[in-house]
Amino acid sequence: MGTGPDDRAISPVVGTILMVVITILLASTLTFVVQFDTNDEMADDVVEGDLGTATPEGDGLQSDLVVAENTTPGASDVVHSTVIEVDEAAGVELDEITIDYPTEVDLETSQQEDVLSFGIDTDADGELEESFSANNMGINTNDGDSRLTITKTTEYTLSEGDRVVLRVDSADNPDSAGEYNVTVTLNSDQTEDGTLVVG
């Protein structure tokens, strides 16, 4: 019985090449899946950082009232974050948040795009359950460029235990290392005094 074209086996060379190609494809797929999973975990870390929990205390709040992501004295365009737990302001509409800095902190002319995140963490899980759009807020500096005020038009009523999270890119650090007194105010209903550490 003769062997026709359909009866012949694939040559060993072609079979070997196919096995190598399949192995490379499987290895590439596995590498992609592992990298994707790692990037996903890194993204989760960035989100936590966005909430200002890069230096948390045991309860998840920041160790300082305002945290500079770059603490180098004299550094410019520094991202500052604050996390305020609501108590006295519970039950009122959140209209604005104000940070009063010492005169050693130089606030640049701020734009809406300088607000990297502004919202509410309602369950202290490090994620914003309520996020306010930059299109619905105003940002300004005054009092000799030592006061930063963010106003918003989106309606949100504060509840006790809410954490108001603000992260902005608009400050130049003082030229000298040290602890600087800062005040953060929610509307005029709740005021927190604390520190900004540089150096």
C-alpha angles and dihedrals in degrees: 000000000000125000114240126201091270094052098058121102122235109267117255091245093055090044091052092049091050092051091050092049092049091048091051091049092050092047091049092050092049092048091051092050092050092047092047091052091048092049089049091055090048089051089054089053091051091052090053089050090050088060091056095250095125089111104029129172119223092280094053095254122122118269089230128038092239120024124200112211088210111041096184111130111249094014114150133214090027122175112233123192135189134185118197122189111218120237116128091031094055113129097024130105113258106236104157147354122212130195116198111201130187115259090256089074111080113211114202124217099284128217132193090259088062088071100089094178136355122171150093131291099201099182105032092246095129094254131103110244090179119036124184119220119236087228089067099049142072128214128197143160127214144145092079091320092296098108124070118193126186116192126187138194098200109106117241128154113211120234127201109270095025113134115220108211125197127175119177136173104212113098140096114210121239114267092240129062117244148092115297125197116241134176127208120196129191106209100308092300104086131026126188124192121202146121145286112209120211124185 
